[in-house]
Every structure is written in C-alpha cells, then in structure tokens.
C-alpha cells in the first residue's frame, strides 16, 4: 500500500475523491471500479493526499505520470502519575493561585493518537466542567462496546481508524474493540498522564496510595484510535492527523513512532502529518522511542516537540538481605513477604533433564529440578529475547518449589513488575555481588 502527497486545493469531498479515483484508474486500465476497490483514504482537511493498495509498478507509474510523491504504509510501535508533583507542577486544587490557573485549560483541546480510551475511568469525568467550546467541530463515533453518548464535557471527541490496518493484516484476528474503546490500556494511560482529572485514594493493591492526575487536568480530550493489536499503520495515522486538524484540536500527543533510526522526514508519516498540523497552528508532542542505541531517538522533525523519559523520585523496591548482613535493593511490585530465611542458589544449580546449567540459569519452562529448587530462592537471568515474561518466570520458580526469586535484568532493572512469589529485579552489577555470595549465604526478604 502506498500514500501519495500533493498540494491542498479546496475541500470539496466529491471533487477530491473523483480526482483520486482518476489517478488510480490510470494504473488500472482505466477502470474506475478497480480504482475504487484499491482506494483506502482520501485526505482533504489538513493536506491533500490519498492511500491505496498498489503494486510496486503501479506506485512507480503514478509517481512518474502524475508528479506525486509516495511512500509505503509502514507500521509504527507504541512507545505514570506522580511525575507532575516531582516536576513541581500544580493541580486542580490550585486553580486560584496567582500566576497559575487551570481555568484556562478548559479552552484547550488535546488530541491523542493512540489505542483509544476507556471512558468510564474516573480520570475522564466531567464534574464541574463548563460546556464544550463552541469552536469544536469533532464528534464521538459509536462502535463495539462504545456509545457516542459516553462522551462528555471532558471527553469531547472519539474516532477510530482501521482501514489501513485491515489492508495489511488479517482483520479477522483483531482482538481490540472495533470502536474508540481501548483494549490494551496504553491510550487510556497516556491520555490520563497528560490530561487526566484528579482522582483521590488511588492505589495498586495497597502500594503507592495517594492521588493521581494529569498535567492539564481541566483540558478537553479528543481521542483518535489508530493503533491495534500489532501496531499502528501510517495511512490510519495520517487520517487521524487530517481529522484532528479539521476538528480543531490545539495540541496533538503521540506516544508511538518508528523504529530507530529515524527515517527521512519526507517519507515518515508522523513527520508529514505533524508538519501539516503545525501549519495549522497545532502543537505536536511525540515520544522519543523505547528502543535503539543509547542516546538515539525518533520523532525528531524540527516542527514537533520530542519527549524522552526523565527521572522520578518514586520506586517500588524490595530488600535482599544476605546472611552476612549485605543488603541490596531491587525493583518489585510483589505483595508477598518471605515467611522465613531460605537458602539462595543460582538457578543454574537446579538444572533439570536435558537442560544445561546455562539454559536453566534463565529459568525456562521445565528447566528447573524440583528437588534442587524446593524451598530455595533462585537467582534467574532474563534476556530481552526471552519468550517468558518476568511474572511467568516467578511462576515457573514457584511451580518448581522455589520460595523466592532474584531476577537479573540489566536492561530493565528500574522497571517494577508484579510477581507471584517474593521477588526482586536487579541489574548485572548487584546480581554479580549476590552470585559471589551464593555458596556461603542465606537470604531474607
């Protein structure tokens, strides 16, 4: 599938569609019917373009004969709450403080291009918010498990785009709701971070209790669901940009992007879409990416703001105390505590069956000997290529009779996850210290 860019001349839908069909018919033996079948989108609000299913030869012929610039339909990847306090920003409760007023936020409309939204979340309630700004031209679309009436004075727009995804993937395998409703949680998460209302008494099973809010809690929200089970396709992203420009958003937020390294701006859909948004006075803010070499980033076009992760003063930690008194700290959302001290061993010592000690050190399924692992705390390794999640590894250790786990993961040592037994994640340096003590220490958590 390819997308072709041209100048913007007029907004007449029928005229634009006819011109696009004529271009497509020129590579389909003059058949308007075949042109219509290959057509995916026509973009007409913020820029002039169309998307269609074409062979490489047909794509070349259109570019050559009609002087149009095109590029393939690539897939993009998806790239917490206390951050605003850490940065010193204020919330809804400070509306009357001199020099800072959230009252002005009610006139700001933030669009989110992501996986959709879970509208029932208290982060998106509209209590005490004034009517929707009269300039707003968007609307809410109904669909699977989502009624347009779900929108309110906070969530004022909700659209979804799946034509590009369905043109590239088997649409029968879509698990996500065919509507603006969010099934993965990513879109709801990123939306609440930027513009969620203040919600008190928040907690994760007793951990991190307190209030949660976004950076602009009184701003309006419009969501454009473009991301599905396996990613986000360019032609859907551009359709969202096009509609957002017409709808009247002030800011567009995208927590998604291409794989590193950054490609050519002229063939990168996010760069192209954000350029046209900027031309219409819309500020585009995009994430710098989750992958790539240290110091690298994506979404680097100079007309958008690129945001990378910073530090925070909140951690979910678990202490690892060896018998000699040495104490180490790891990351964990484990809700369990050790009932008594237990011997700590490397998982490589508990290898089973046809597995080598090296393989067992990664705590793979069926790789642990129950007799050797029973009643022990196992030190396991985790690789980025691992097919088992960290929680699953703790379950495998538990199934083998282990009572705890220390997981060495240098890449994600600062990311806490839930476990089914007392567990903690540490980096390679701390992991090496623990391994060096293994033959002469016991463990207490």
C-alpha positions as CSV (number, residue, x, y, z in Angstrom):
1,X,0.0,0.0,0.0
2,X,1.2,3.5,-0.8
3,X,0.4,7.0,0.1
4,X,0.6,10.0,-2.3
5,X,1.1,13.6,-1.2
6,X,0.0,16.6,-3.2
7,X,-0.9,20.3,-2.6
8,X,-4.2,21.2,-0.9
9,X,-6.6,22.9,-3.3
10,X,-10.1,23.1,-2.0
11,X,-12.2,21.0,0.4
12,X,-14.9,19.6,-2.0
13,X,-15.1,15.9,-1.0
14,X,-16.7,14.6,-4.2
15,X,-14.2,16.5,-6.4
16,X,-11.2,15.3,-4.4
17,X,-12.5,11.7,-4.5
18,X,-13.1,11.8,-8.2
19,X,-9.6,13.2,-8.9
20,X,-8.0,10.5,-6.7
21,X,-10.0,7.7,-8.5
22,X,-8.9,9.1,-11.9
23,X,-5.3,8.9,-10.8
24,X,-5.8,5.3,-9.6
25,X,-7.8,4.3,-12.7
26,X,-4.8,5.3,-14.8
27,X,-2.9,2.3,-13.5
28,X,-5.9,0.0,-13.5
29,X,-6.5,0.0,-17.3
30,X,-8.9,3.0,-16.9
31,X,-11.3,1.1,-14.6
32,X,-13.0,3.4,-12.1
33,X,-14.4,0.3,-10.4
34,X,-10.9,-1.2,-9.8
35,X,-9.7,2.3,-8.7
36,X,-12.4,2.4,-6.1
37,X,-11.6,-1.0,-4.8
38,X,-7.9,-0.1,-4.3
39,X,-8.7,3.2,-2.6
40,X,-8.3,3.4,1.2
41,X,-8.4,7.0,2.3
42,X,-8.6,10.5,0.8
43,X,-7.1,13.2,3.0
44,X,-8.5,16.7,2.4
45,X,-8.7,18.8,5.6
46,X,-5.1,19.5,6.5
47,X,-3.4,18.3,3.4
48,X,-4.2,16.7,0.0
49,X,-3.3,13.0,-0.3
50,X,-4.7,9.5,-0.7
51,X,-3.8,6.0,0.3
52,X,-4.4,2.9,-1.9
53,X,-3.4,-0.7,-2.4
54,X,-0.9,-0.8,-5.3
55,X,1.8,-2.9,-6.7
56,X,5.3,-1.5,-6.9
57,X,4.9,-1.0,-10.6
58,X,1.6,0.9,-10.2
59,X,3.1,3.0,-7.5
60,X,6.0,4.0,-9.8
61,X,3.6,4.7,-12.6
62,X,1.5,7.1,-10.5
63,X,4.6,8.9,-9.1
64,X,6.1,9.3,-12.6
65,X,2.9,10.2,-14.6
66,X,1.2,12.5,-12.0
67,X,4.3,14.0,-10.3
68,X,3.2,12.8,-6.9
69,X,5.4,11.8,-4.0
70,X,4.5,8.5,-2.4
71,X,5.8,6.2,0.3
72,X,4.8,2.7,1.6
73,X,2.4,2.1,4.5
74,X,4.7,1.3,7.4
75,X,3.7,0.1,10.8
76,X,4.6,2.1,14.0
77,X,5.1,0.8,17.5
78,X,3.6,2.1,20.8
79,X,6.2,3.5,22.8
80,X,3.0,7.5,35.3
81,X,1.1,9.9,37.6
82,X,3.5,11.2,40.3
83,X,5.7,12.9,37.7
84,X,3.8,16.2,37.8
85,X,4.4,16.6,41.5
86,X,8.0,15.7,41.1
87,X,8.3,18.4,38.4
88,X,6.7,21.0,40.7
89,X,3.5,21.4,38.6
90,X,0.2,22.2,40.4
91,X,-3.2,20.5,40.1
92,X,-6.9,21.2,40.0
93,X,-6.9,22.2,43.7
94,X,-4.6,25.2,42.9
95,X,-7.0,26.9,40.4
96,X,-6.9,30.3,42.2
97,X,-3.2,30.6,42.9
98,X,-1.7,33.7,41.3
99,X,0.3,33.0,38.2
100,X,-1.2,29.6,37.7
101,X,-4.8,28.9,36.7
102,X,-6.3,25.7,35.4
103,X,-9.4,27.7,34.4
104,X,-7.7,28.5,31.1
105,X,-7.2,24.8,30.5
106,X,-11.0,24.3,29.8
107,X,-10.4,26.0,26.4
108,X,-7.5,23.8,25.4
109,X,-8.3,20.7,23.4
110,X,-5.7,17.9,23.4
111,X,-5.9,15.2,20.8
112,X,-4.4,11.8,21.4
113,X,-3.5,9.4,18.6
114,X,-3.1,6.1,20.3
115,X,-5.1,2.9,21.2
116,X,-8.3,4.7,22.2
117,X,-9.7,5.3,25.6
118,X,-11.6,3.6,28.5
119,X,-14.2,6.4,29.0
120,X,-15.6,5.1,32.3
121,X,-12.2,5.8,34.1
122,X,-12.6,8.5,36.8
123,X,-9.7,10.2,35.2
124,X,-12.1,11.3,32.4
125,X,-15.1,12.5,34.4
126,X,-16.5,15.9,33.6
127,X,-17.6,17.1,37.0
128,X,-17.7,20.9,37.3
129,X,-16.5,21.4,33.7
130,X,-18.2,24.1,31.6
131,X,-19.9,23.3,28.2
132,X,-17.8,22.2,25.3
133,X,-16.1,25.1,23.4
134,X,-18.3,26.2,20.5
135,X,-15.4,26.1,18.1
136,X,-15.1,22.3,18.4
137,X,-16.1,20.6,15.2
138,X,-15.3,17.0,16.1
139,X,-17.7,14.2,17.3
140,X,-17.8,10.8,19.0
141,X,-18.3,7.7,16.9
142,X,-20.2,4.7,18.2
143,X,-18.9,1.2,17.8
144,X,-18.3,-2.1,19.6
145,X,-18.8,-1.6,23.4
146,X,-18.7,2.2,22.8
147,X,-21.7,4.5,22.5
148,X,-21.3,8.1,21.3
149,X,-23.3,9.2,24.4
150,X,-20.3,8.0,26.5
151,X,-18.6,11.2,25.7
152,X,-19.0,14.2,28.0
153,X,-17.6,17.7,28.7
154,X,-14.2,16.2,29.3
155,X,-14.0,13.6,26.6
156,X,-15.4,15.6,23.7
157,X,-14.2,13.5,20.7
158,X,-13.6,9.9,19.9
159,X,-12.8,8.4,16.4
160,X,-11.3,5.1,15.2
161,X,-9.4,4.2,12.1
162,X,-8.9,0.6,10.9
163,X,-8.8,0.6,7.1
164,X,-5.1,0.8,6.8
165,X,-4.6,-1.9,9.4
166,X,-7.1,-4.2,7.7
167,X,-5.4,-3.7,4.4
168,X,-2.1,-5.1,5.8
169,X,-3.3,-7.6,8.4
170,X,-5.8,-10.3,8.8
171,X,-8.8,-8.3,10.1
172,X,-10.4,-11.5,11.5
173,X,-7.7,-11.6,14.1
174,X,-8.4,-8.2,15.6
175,X,-8.9,-8.6,19.3
176,X,-9.3,-4.9,20.0
177,X,-12.7,-3.4,20.2
178,X,-13.8,-2.1,16.7
179,X,-14.5,1.3,18.3
180,X,-12.7,4.1,20.1
181,X,-12.7,1.8,23.2
182,X,-9.2,1.0,24.5
183,X,-8.5,-2.7,25.0
184,X,-4.7,-2.5,25.7
185,X,-4.8,0.4,28.2
186,X,-1.9,2.2,26.5
187,X,-4.1,5.0,25.2
188,X,-6.0,5.5,28.4
189,X,-2.7,5.5,30.3
190,X,-1.0,8.2,28.1
191,X,-4.2,10.3,28.0
192,X,-4.6,10.3,31.8
193,X,-0.9,11.3,32.2
194,X,-1.3,14.4,30.0
195,X,-4.9,15.4,30.8
196,X,-6.5,13.2,33.4
197,X,-8.7,14.7,36.2
198,X,-7.6,14.5,39.8
199,X,-8.6,11.2,41.4
200,X,-8.0,10.6,45.1
201,X,-7.4,7.4,47.0
202,X,-5.6,5.7,44.2
203,X,-3.5,2.6,44.9
204,X,-2.2,-0.6,43.4
205,X,-3.2,-3.3,45.8
206,X,-2.1,-1.2,48.7
207,X,1.1,0.2,47.1
208,X,1.7,3.9,46.1
209,X,-1.5,5.1,47.7
210,X,-2.4,8.8,47.0
211,X,-3.9,11.0,44.3
212,X,-3.4,10.8,40.6
213,X,-3.8,13.5,37.9
214,X,-2.6,14.6,34.6
215,X,-0.5,17.7,33.7
216,X,-3.5,19.6,32.4
217,X,-6.4,18.1,34.4
218,X,-9.0,20.6,33.1
219,X,-8.2,20.4,29.4
220,X,-10.6,18.7,27.0
221,X,-9.7,15.3,25.4
222,X,-10.3,14.0,21.9
223,X,-9.0,10.5,21.0
224,X,-8.1,9.1,17.6
225,X,-7.7,5.4,17.8
226,X,-5.2,4.2,15.2
227,X,-3.3,1.5,17.0
228,X,-4.5,-2.1,17.0
229,X,-3.2,-5.5,18.1
230,X,0.1,-5.4,16.3
231,X,0.8,-1.7,15.8
232,X,-0.3,1.5,14.1
233,X,-0.2,1.9,10.3
234,X,0.8,5.1,8.6
235,X,-2.4,5.6,6.5
236,X,-4.5,5.4,9.6
237,X,-2.2,7.8,11.5
238,X,-2.5,10.3,8.6
239,X,-6.3,10.0,8.6
240,X,-6.2,10.9,12.3
241,X,-4.0,13.9,11.7
242,X,-6.3,15.1,8.9
243,X,-9.4,14.8,11.1
244,X,-7.8,16.4,14.1
245,X,-6.8,19.4,12.0
246,X,-10.4,19.9,10.9
247,X,-11.9,19.1,14.4
248,X,-9.9,22.0,16.0
249,X,-7.5,20.4,18.5
250,X,-4.9,22.7,19.9
251,X,-2.3,20.0,20.8
252,X,-1.7,16.5,19.4
253,X,0.0,13.9,21.6
254,X,1.5,10.7,20.1
255,X,3.2,8.1,22.3
256,X,4.2,6.0,19.3
257,X,6.7,6.1,16.5
258,X,9.0,4.4,14.0
259,X,11.8,2.0,15.0
260,X,15.2,3.6,15.3
261,X,17.0,5.1,13.5
262,X,14.8,8.0,12.4
263,X,13.9,7.8,8.6
264,X,13.7,10.6,6.0
265,X,11.2,13.2,7.1
266,X,9.6,13.3,3.7
267,X,8.7,9.5,3.8
268,X,7.8,9.4,7.5
269,X,4.1,9.7,8.1
270,X,4.4,11.2,11.6
271,X,6.8,13.9,10.3
272,X,4.5,14.6,7.4
273,X,1.3,14.7,9.5
274,X,2.9,16.8,12.2
275,X,4.2,19.3,9.6
276,X,0.7,19.9,8.3
277,X,-0.7,20.1,11.9
278,X,2.0,22.7,12.7
279,X,1.0,24.7,9.6
280,X,-2.5,24.9,11.1
281,X,-1.2,26.1,14.5
282,X,-1.4,22.8,16.3
283,X,1.5,21.8,18.6
284,X,2.5,18.2,18.1
285,X,4.2,16.4,21.0
286,X,5.7,12.9,20.4
287,X,7.7,10.3,22.3
288,X,11.4,9.8,21.6
289,X,11.0,6.0,21.5
290,X,11.6,3.0,23.7
291,X,14.3,1.2,21.6
292,X,17.5,1.9,19.9
293,X,21.1,2.7,20.8
294,X,21.8,4.8,23.9
295,X,21.4,8.5,23.1
296,X,19.3,7.8,20.0
297,X,15.7,9.0,19.4
298,X,12.9,9.0,16.9
299,X,10.2,11.6,16.0
300,X,12.9,14.2,15.5
301,X,11.3,16.5,13.0
302,X,12.1,20.1,14.0
303,X,8.4,21.2,13.9
304,X,7.4,18.9,16.7
305,X,8.4,18.6,20.4
306,X,10.1,15.3,21.2
307,X,9.8,14.0,24.7
308,X,12.1,11.5,26.4
309,X,11.8,9.8,29.8
310,X,13.2,11.6,32.8
311,X,13.8,10.5,36.4
312,X,11.3,10.2,39.2
313,X,11.6,10.1,43.0
314,X,9.2,7.1,43.3
315,X,10.4,3.5,43.2
316,X,8.8,0.2,44.2
317,X,11.5,-1.6,46.0
318,X,12.2,-4.9,47.8
319,X,15.2,-5.5,50.0
320,X,17.5,-8.5,49.5
321,X,19.4,-9.2,52.7
322,X,22.1,-11.9,52.8
323,X,23.1,-13.8,55.9
324,X,26.4,-11.8,56.3
325,X,24.3,-8.6,56.5
326,X,24.9,-7.4,53.0
327,X,21.8,-5.6,51.8
328,X,20.8,-4.9,48.2
329,X,17.7,-3.2,46.8
330,X,15.7,-4.4,43.8
331,X,12.6,-3.3,42.0
332,X,9.4,-5.2,42.6
333,X,5.6,-4.9,42.8
334,X,5.5,-8.2,44.8
335,X,2.9,-8.2,47.5
336,X,4.4,-11.2,49.2
337,X,7.0,-11.5,52.0
338,X,9.4,-14.3,53.0
339,X,8.0,-16.3,55.9
340,X,11.4,-17.4,56.9
341,X,15.0,-17.2,55.7
342,X,15.9,-19.6,52.9
343,X,19.0,-20.7,51.1
344,X,19.7,-18.8,47.9
345,X,21.1,-20.6,44.8
346,X,21.8,-19.8,41.2
347,X,19.1,-21.3,39.0
348,X,22.0,-23.0,37.1
349,X,22.4,-25.3,40.1
350,X,18.9,-26.5,39.7
351,X,19.1,-27.7,36.1
352,X,16.8,-30.5,35.1
353,X,16.5,-33.1,32.4
354,X,18.1,-32.3,29.1
355,X,18.7,-28.6,30.0
356,X,22.2,-27.3,30.6
357,X,23.1,-25.2,33.6
358,X,23.3,-22.2,31.3
359,X,19.8,-22.8,30.0
360,X,18.4,-23.3,33.5
361,X,20.0,-20.0,34.6
362,X,17.3,-18.3,32.6
363,X,14.6,-20.3,34.5
364,X,13.0,-21.6,31.3
365,X,9.9,-23.7,31.4
366,X,10.7,-27.3,32.6
367,X,14.3,-26.4,33.1
368,X,14.3,-26.5,36.9
369,X,14.7,-29.6,39.0
370,X,12.0,-29.6,41.8
371,X,14.3,-31.5,44.2
372,X,17.1,-29.0,43.8
373,X,14.8,-25.9,43.8
374,X,12.4,-26.8,46.6
375,X,12.5,-24.3,49.4
376,X,15.2,-22.2,47.8
377,X,15.4,-18.6,46.5
378,X,16.6,-18.8,42.9
379,X,18.7,-16.3,41.1
380,X,17.5,-16.2,37.5
381,X,18.6,-14.3,34.4
382,X,16.4,-12.5,31.9
383,X,17.1,-11.8,28.3
384,X,15.4,-9.3,26.0
385,X,14.7,-12.2,23.7
386,X,13.1,-14.2,26.4
387,X,9.7,-15.7,25.5
388,X,8.6,-15.8,29.1
389,X,7.6,-12.7,30.9
390,X,9.1,-11.8,34.3
391,X,5.9,-12.7,36.1
392,X,5.9,-16.1,34.3
393,X,9.4,-16.7,35.4
394,X,8.3,-16.2,39.0
395,X,5.5,-18.7,38.4
396,X,7.9,-21.3,36.9
397,X,10.1,-20.9,40.0
398,X,7.1,-21.3,42.3
399,X,5.9,-24.4,40.3
400,X,9.4,-25.9,40.8
401,X,9.1,-25.4,44.6
402,X,11.1,-22.2,44.9
403,X,10.0,-19.7,47.6
404,X,11.5,-16.6,46.1
405,X,13.4,-15.2,43.0
406,X,16.1,-12.6,42.3
407,X,15.9,-11.7,38.6
408,X,19.0,-10.2,36.9
409,X,17.9,-7.9,34.1
410,X,20.3,-5.1,33.3
411,X,18.2,-3.6,30.5
412,X,15.0,-3.1,32.6
413,X,16.4,-3.1,36.2
414,X,14.4,0.0,37.1
415,X,11.0,-1.3,36.0
416,X,8.9,-2.9,38.7
417,X,6.5,-5.7,37.7
418,X,4.2,-7.9,39.8
419,X,5.2,-11.4,40.8
420,X,3.5,-14.5,42.3
421,X,6.2,-15.1,44.9
422,X,8.6,-12.8,46.8
423,X,10.9,-11.4,44.0
424,X,13.0,-8.5,43.0
425,X,14.7,-7.3,39.8
426,X,18.4,-6.2,40.0
427,X,21.0,-5.1,37.5
428,X,24.0,-7.1,36.5
429,X,26.3,-5.4,39.0
430,X,24.2,-6.2,42.0
431,X,23.5,-9.6,40.5
432,X,27.2,-10.4,40.4
433,X,27.6,-9.4,44.1
434,X,24.8,-11.8,45.0
435,X,26.1,-14.6,42.9
436,X,29.6,-14.2,44.5
437,X,28.0,-14.8,48.0
438,X,25.8,-17.7,46.9
439,X,27.9,-20.5,48.3
440,X,28.1,-19.1,51.8
441,X,24.9,-17.0,52.4
442,X,21.3,-17.3,53.1
443,X,18.5,-15.0,52.1
444,X,16.0,-12.9,54.0
445,X,13.5,-10.6,52.3
